[in-house]
Amino acid sequence: MRLSTRITVLLVVTTALVAFSIGWLAISISSRSEIAAIDAPITAVINSGLGNEITALDNALNTVQENNYDVTLVVISPSNEATPIRTGANPLTRTPTIEIAKSTLHSIVEVSGITGFRIRSMPIGGGDFLLVAASTLSVQNANHRLERQVFLAGLLIAIFITLVTRRLMRSSFRTINQLIEYAEAISKNNYLAELPKASTTPELSSLQSSLGVMVENLKKTIEIEKSSNLAMQRFIGDASHELRTPLTVIKGYSEMLQNVSISDDQKQRAADRVEREVDRMDALIGDLLFLAEINETPFVQGALMDLSTFTTSAVFDFKSDNPERQVTSRIENGVYVIGTENFFHRMVTNAFTNIQRYTPSGAPVNVTLTSDTTHIHLKIEDGGPGLSSGYGLSPQRFARGDDSRSRESGGSGLGMSIMADVARAVGGSMKTEQSSLGGLAIIFDLPLATK
């Protein structure tokens, strides 16, 4: 059963129950009022005859005639003979007995043997009793009439409230159905389905907004998963290729070394080439293990580190190793970061190694370390040829900035990825842009720590 049908049925049942309960209460109050009106003449007739049994019958007759009461008067003898004195508009359905007369001496009651009448009796001397009875047929008719009116009114009220409620909730029901259809479409991987427009109802608007956010997050998660799967496949393929190349070279030169006919000079060159390829494989495997360590080990265990002193020392070492370069720096003192020195050493060393490897020996270098209230900005830039593939892109493992940066230069293609992963692991980021010196600028944004 649909939600709208359930709510409609609930409204009809609830409204009908409320209307019928109110009607029953009205009928009950009206019935008691009508009964009281019937009992009043009986009480007046009985009161007129109490206290004097000799004149009781005459007084009762006079009271009935004077007030034109619609009651029935019956005299019942000790021998159980009933003599009607006056008959009302509705005669008794059964002849009363002496037992009925005696049982109604003290109050007005309805007797099971004579239904539809209110009865009371009093002694009138000589062992006789005067029984006064009034018909309740008018009350029964009034009650039946009220019952029909209450039923009809309750039904009309239920229909009216149902129609009004359905009209007021039609928009909400339509929105709910649209949200259900939208959710079903998403469950069937139809991510192009359009999110229904917001409802005027606050609850449905909140539901629509939450569903939209949830679906958008789901889409992003799926896209990230797809990208991760593609990146993983590409990474596995590239890693296999990068490892296969030196293995092929090593295998070839090993076979050459087994050839007894080659000269000593050729053997030496083959041995040197094997050694270079082994070193490159060792560096590649080391970089892969380091990347795995970065992505698996959180930096929450890191210590407070003076990045100013560390950067100054790294710049000094780079100057010493490259005396032919013009190296300038502007390093702010007292800049601290949370992390491990080994990871930051790999990050900065990779940046300087790229400069040594891929830029001319005379290309200038500039290092800047500044901070604001929340972040650290470390910028390492060079005057080399820059990147032909563009700036600002997320580094891809085994990808090189341009064709000139080939594996023959000794790189593994993981340097930029290592720098980006270290920055990301400490809660920061890395980006590339064109340097003011004309080459490549690597910019690290890291969270600032207080001493």
C-alpha positions in Angstrom: 0.0 0.0 0.0 1.4 3.4 -1.0 2.2 6.0 1.6 -0.4 8.4 0.4 -3.1 5.7 0.6 -2.0 4.8 4.1 -2.2 8.4 5.2 -5.6 8.8 3.6 -7.0 5.8 5.3 -5.5 6.9 8.6 -7.1 10.3 8.2 -10.5 8.9 7.4 -10.4 6.4 10.3 -9.2 9.0 12.8 -11.6 11.7 11.7 -14.5 9.2 11.7 -13.6 8.0 15.2 -13.4 11.6 16.5 -16.7 12.6 14.8 -18.5 9.5 16.0 -17.1 9.9 19.6 -18.4 13.5 19.7 -21.7 12.4 18.2 -22.1 9.6 20.8 -21.4 12.1 23.6 -24.0 14.5 22.1 -26.6 11.7 21.8 -25.9 10.6 25.4 -26.3 14.1 26.8 -29.5 14.6 24.7 -30.9 11.3 25.8 -30.3 12.1 29.5 -32.0 15.4 29.0 -35.0 13.8 27.2 -35.3 11.2 30.0 -35.3 13.9 32.6 -38.1 15.6 30.7 -40.1 12.4 30.7 -39.4 11.7 34.4 -40.6 15.2 35.5 -44.4 14.5 34.9 -44.1 11.1 36.6 -42.5 12.7 39.6 -45.1 15.5 39.7 -48.0 13.0 39.7 -46.4 10.8 42.4 -45.6 13.8 44.6 -49.2 15.0 44.4 -50.5 11.7 45.9 -47.8 10.9 48.5 -48.7 11.4 52.1 -52.4 10.8 51.8 -53.4 7.4 50.3 -57.2 8.2 50.5 -56.9 11.2 48.2 -53.9 10.0 46.3 -55.8 8.8 43.2 -57.9 12.0 42.9 -54.9 14.2 43.4 -53.0 12.2 40.7 -55.8 12.5 38.2 -56.2 16.2 38.9 -52.5 16.8 38.3 -52.5 14.9 35.0 -55.6 16.8 33.8 -54.4 20.2 34.9 -51.0 19.8 33.2 -52.1 17.6 30.3 -49.4 15.1 31.1 -49.0 12.3 28.5 -48.9 9.5 31.0 -50.7 6.2 31.6 -52.4 5.6 35.0 -53.2 2.0 36.1 -54.7 0.9 39.4 -53.4 -2.6 40.5 -55.3 -4.5 43.2 -53.9 -7.0 45.6 -55.5 -9.7 43.5 -53.3 -8.6 40.6 -56.1 -7.0 38.7 -55.0 -4.0 36.6 -57.6 -1.3 35.9 -56.5 1.5 33.5 -57.6 4.9 34.7 -56.0 6.9 32.0 -54.1 5.9 28.8 -51.5 8.1 27.2 -50.7 8.5 23.6 -48.6 5.3 23.6 -50.4 2.5 25.6 -48.6 -0.1 27.7 -47.3 -3.0 25.7 -48.1 -5.4 28.7 -50.5 -5.4 31.6 -48.5 -4.5 34.8 -48.5 -6.8 37.8 -48.5 -6.3 41.5 -44.9 -7.3 41.6 -44.0 -4.6 39.1 -45.9 -2.1 41.2 -44.1 -3.0 44.4 -40.7 -2.9 42.7 -41.2 0.6 41.5 -42.3 2.3 44.7 -39.0 4.2 45.4 -37.7 5.3 42.0 -38.5 5.7 38.4 -37.2 2.8 36.4 -37.5 0.9 33.2 -39.0 -2.6 33.7 -37.7 -5.4 31.6 -41.2 -6.8 31.1 -42.6 -3.5 29.8 -40.0 -2.0 27.4 -40.2 1.5 26.2 -41.7 3.0 29.4 -40.5 4.8 32.5 -42.6 3.6 35.5 -43.1 4.4 39.2 -46.0 3.5 41.5 -47.4 4.5 44.9 -49.9 3.1 47.4 -53.4 4.5 47.2 -55.1 2.6 50.2 -56.8 -0.7 50.6 -53.7 -2.5 49.3 -54.1 -1.0 45.9 -51.3 0.7 43.9 -51.3 3.4 41.3 -48.8 2.8 38.5 -47.7 5.9 36.5 -46.0 5.2 33.2 -44.6 7.5 30.5 -43.5 6.3 27.0 -39.8 6.7 26.0 -40.7 6.3 22.2 -40.0 10.0 21.5 -36.5 9.6 23.1 -35.8 6.5 21.0 -37.0 8.3 17.8 -34.9 11.3 18.7 -31.8 9.1 19.4 -32.2 7.3 16.1 -32.5 10.6 14.3 -29.4 12.0 16.0 -27.5 8.8 15.2 -28.3 9.2 11.5 -27.3 12.8 11.6 -24.1 12.1 13.4 -23.2 9.3 11.0 -23.8 11.5 8.0 -22.0 14.5 9.5 -19.0 12.3 10.5 -18.8 10.9 7.0 -19.0 14.3 5.4 -16.4 15.7 7.8 -14.1 12.8 7.1 -14.5 13.2 3.3 -14.0 17.0 3.6 -10.9 16.7 5.8 -9.5 14.0 3.5 -10.0 16.1 0.4 -8.5 19.2 2.0 -5.5 17.2 3.4 -4.9 15.5 0.1 -5.0 18.8 -1.7 -2.6 20.4 0.7 -0.2 17.3 0.7 -0.4 16.7 -3.0 2.8 18.6 -3.7 4.6 16.8 -0.8 3.4 13.4 -2.1 4.5 14.3 -5.6 7.9 15.3 -4.3 8.2 12.1 -2.2 7.4 10.0 -5.3 9.9 12.0 -7.4 12.6 11.4 -4.7 11.8 7.7 -4.7 12.1 7.5 -8.5 15.3 9.5 -8.3 16.7 7.1 -5.6 15.7 4.1 -7.7 17.4 5.6 -10.8 20.6 6.1 -8.8 20.4 2.5 -7.5 20.4 1.4 -11.1 23.6 3.4 -11.8 21.7 6.1 -13.7 23.8 9.0 -12.4 22.4 11.4 -15.0 19.0 11.4 -13.3 17.9 14.9 -12.4 17.4 15.7 -8.7 13.8 16.8 -8.0 13.2 20.5 -7.2 13.1 21.5 -3.5 9.7 21.3 -1.8 8.1 24.1 0.2 7.9 21.7 3.2 11.0 22.1 5.4 11.4 18.4 6.1 11.2 17.4 2.4 13.5 20.2 1.5 16.1 19.0 4.0 15.6 15.4 2.7 16.1 16.6 -0.9 19.2 18.5 0.0 20.7 15.6 2.0 19.9 13.1 -0.8 21.5 15.5 -3.3 24.7 15.8 -1.2 24.8 12.0 -0.6 24.5 11.3 -4.3 27.1 13.9 -5.2 29.5 12.4 -2.7 28.7 8.9 -4.1 29.5 10.2 -7.6 32.8 11.6 -6.4 33.6 8.4 -4.6 32.9 6.4 -7.7 34.9 8.8 -9.8 37.8 8.6 -7.3 37.6 4.8 -7.3 37.6 4.7 -11.1 40.6 7.1 -11.2 42.3 5.1 -8.5 41.8 1.8 -10.4 43.1 3.4 -13.6 46.0 4.9 -11.8 46.8 1.6 -10.1 46.6 -0.3 -13.4 48.8 2.4 -15.0 51.2 2.3 -12.1 51.5 -1.5 -12.2 52.1 -1.4 -16.0 54.7 1.4 -15.7 56.5 -0.2 -12.8 56.6 -3.5 -14.7 58.0 -1.7 -17.7 60.5 0.3 -15.6 61.8 -2.8 -13.9 61.8 -4.9 -17.1 64.0 -2.4 -18.9 67.1 -2.7 -16.6 66.5 -6.4 -16.2 66.6 -6.8 -20.0 69.8 -4.7 -20.2 71.4 -6.7 -17.3 70.4 -10.0 -19.0 71.9 -8.9 -22.3 75.2 -7.7 -20.9 75.4 -10.8 -18.7 75.2 -12.9 -21.8 77.8 -10.7 -23.4 80.1 -11.3 -20.4 79.8 -15.0 -20.9 81.2 -14.7 -24.4 84.9 -15.5 -24.2 85.6 -13.9 -27.5 85.0 -10.3 -26.5 87.9 -8.0 -25.4 88.7 -6.9 -21.9 87.6 -3.4 -22.8 84.2 -4.6 -23.9 83.9 -6.7 -20.7 84.6 -3.6 -18.6 82.0 -1.5 -20.5 79.4 -4.4 -20.1 80.2 -4.7 -16.3 79.9 -0.9 -15.9 76.5 -0.9 -17.7 75.2 -3.8 -15.5 76.3 -1.9 -12.4 74.5 1.3 -13.5 71.3 -0.7 -14.2 71.5 -2.4 -10.9 71.9 1.0 -9.2 68.9 2.3 -11.1 66.8 -0.7 -10.0 67.9 -0.2 -6.5 66.9 3.5 -6.6 63.6 2.6 -8.2 62.7 0.0 -5.6 63.9 2.3 -2.8 61.5 5.0 -4.2 58.6 2.6 -4.4 59.2 1.4 -0.8 59.4 5.0 0.3 56.1 5.9 -1.4 54.5 2.9 0.2 55.8 4.1 3.6 54.4 7.6 3.1 51.0 6.4 2.2 50.8 3.8 5.0 52.4 5.6 7.9 50.5 8.7 9.3 52.6 11.6 10.5 50.8 11.9 13.8 53.8 10.3 15.5 56.1 13.0 14.0 58.0 15.5 16.1 58.3 19.3 16.0 60.9 20.2 13.4 62.7 23.5 12.7 62.1 23.8 9.0 64.0 27.1 8.8 67.3 25.4 10.1 66.7 22.4 7.9 66.1 24.4 4.7 69.2 26.6 5.4 71.3 23.5 5.8 69.9 22.0 2.6 70.6 25.2 0.6 74.1 25.3 2.0 74.8 21.7 0.9 73.4 22.4 -2.6 75.6 25.5 -2.9 78.6 23.4 -2.0 77.8 20.7 -4.5 77.1 23.3 -7.3 79.6 26.1 -7.0 79.0 27.1 -10.6 75.3 28.0 -9.9 74.0 31.3 -8.6 71.9 30.2 -5.5 69.9 32.8 -3.6 67.6 32.3 -0.6 65.2 34.1 1.6 64.4 32.0 4.7 62.3 33.1 7.5 63.5 32.2 11.0 61.6 30.2 13.5 59.3 28.3 11.1 58.3 24.9 12.6 56.4 21.9 11.2 55.3 18.5 12.5 56.9 15.6 10.7 60.0 13.4 10.4 63.3 14.7 9.2 63.8 11.7 6.9 60.6 12.5 4.9 61.3 16.2 4.6 64.9 15.4 3.6 63.6 13.3 0.7 61.2 16.0 -0.3 63.7 18.8 -0.4 66.5 16.6 -1.8 64.3 15.4 -4.6 63.7 19.0 -5.6 67.4 19.9 -5.7 68.2 16.6 -7.4 65.8 17.4 -10.2 67.5 20.8 -10.6 70.9 19.2 -10.8 69.7 16.5 -13.2 67.5 18.4 -15.6 68.8 22.0 -15.8 72.0 23.5 -17.2 74.9 23.7 -14.7 74.8 27.5 -14.8 71.0 27.9 -14.3 70.2 30.0 -11.2 68.3 28.7 -8.2 66.2 30.6 -5.7 64.7 29.2 -2.4 62.0 31.1 -0.4 60.6 30.1 3.0 57.8 32.2 4.5 54.8 31.7 6.7 51.5 33.3 7.7 49.2 32.6 10.7 48.4 29.1 9.6 50.6 27.9 6.7 54.1 27.6 5.6 55.1 28.5 2.0 58.3 26.8 0.7 59.2 27.8 -2.9 62.1 26.2 -4.8 62.6 27.6 -8.3 65.2 27.3 -11.1 66.2 29.0 -14.3 66.1 25.8 -16.4 63.9 25.0 -19.4 60.8 24.3 -17.3 58.1 21.8 -18.1 56.9 21.4 -21.7 53.8 19.4 -20.5 52.4 22.3 -18.5 52.2 23.4 -14.9 49.8 22.9 -12.0 49.0 19.3 -12.9 49.1 16.5 -10.2 52.3 14.5 -10.5 51.9 11.1 -12.0 54.2 8.3 -11.0 56.9 7.4 -13.6 55.8 10.5 -15.6 58.5 13.0 -16.5 58.0 16.6 -17.1 59.2 16.5 -20.7 60.9 14.2 -23.2 64.3 15.5 -22.2 63.9 14.1 -18.7 64.4 10.5 -19.8 65.3 7.4 -17.7 68.8 7.7 -19.3 69.5 10.6 -17.0 69.1 8.2 -14.0 65.7 9.3 -12.7 63.0 6.8 -11.8 60.1 9.2 -12.6 58.9 9.1 -9.0 60.6 12.2 -7.7 57.6 14.6 -8.1 55.2 12.0 -6.7 57.4 11.6 -3.6 57.4 15.3 -3.0 53.7 15.6 -3.5 52.9 12.6 -1.3 55.2 13.9 1.5 53.4 17.3 1.4 50.0 15.6 1.4 50.9 13.3 4.2 51.6 16.2 6.6 48.3 17.9 5.7 49.8 20.2 3.0 50.0 20.3 -0.8 52.4 20.8 -3.7 51.9 22.6 -7.0 54.1 23.6 -9.9 54.2 26.9 -11.8 56.5 28.7 -14.1 59.4 30.3 -12.2 60.2 34.0 -12.2 63.7 32.8 -13.3 62.1 31.3 -16.4 62.1 27.6 -15.4 60.2 25.5 -12.9 58.9 26.6 -9.5 57.8 23.9 -7.0 55.6 25.4 -4.2 54.9 23.5 -1.0 52.0 24.7 1.3 52.4 23.0 4.7 50.5 23.5 8.0 52.4 25.8 10.5 53.2 24.3 13.9 53.9 26.3 17.0 56.9 25.7 19.2 
